[in-house]
């Protein structure tokens, strides 16, 4: 089986989101998570990309929806 390249799509999508307004919202993070999950497995490359994306979110950007989505991502990649 060929290695999934979904992590590249995830990276590209995150760049688009951050460059749009400089921030990432919960909906955008959810769409990126959906890319990782579409084949039923979140692989190591996708985990690395998700962790990198989350590390770029600034504390003042985290509202209740983002906090909930970040928890969901954390639970799915643990």
GIVENPE-V751281 format. One record per run of one state. SS is the DSSP state (a for helix, b for strand, c for the rest). FROM is the first residue (numbers start at 1). TO is the last residue. If there is no record, write none. Layout:
SS;FROM;TO  SS;FROM;TO
//
This chain:
c;1;5  a;6;21  c;22;25  a;26;37  c;38;43  a;44;55  c;56;58  a;59;61  c;62;63  a;64;77  c;78;78
//
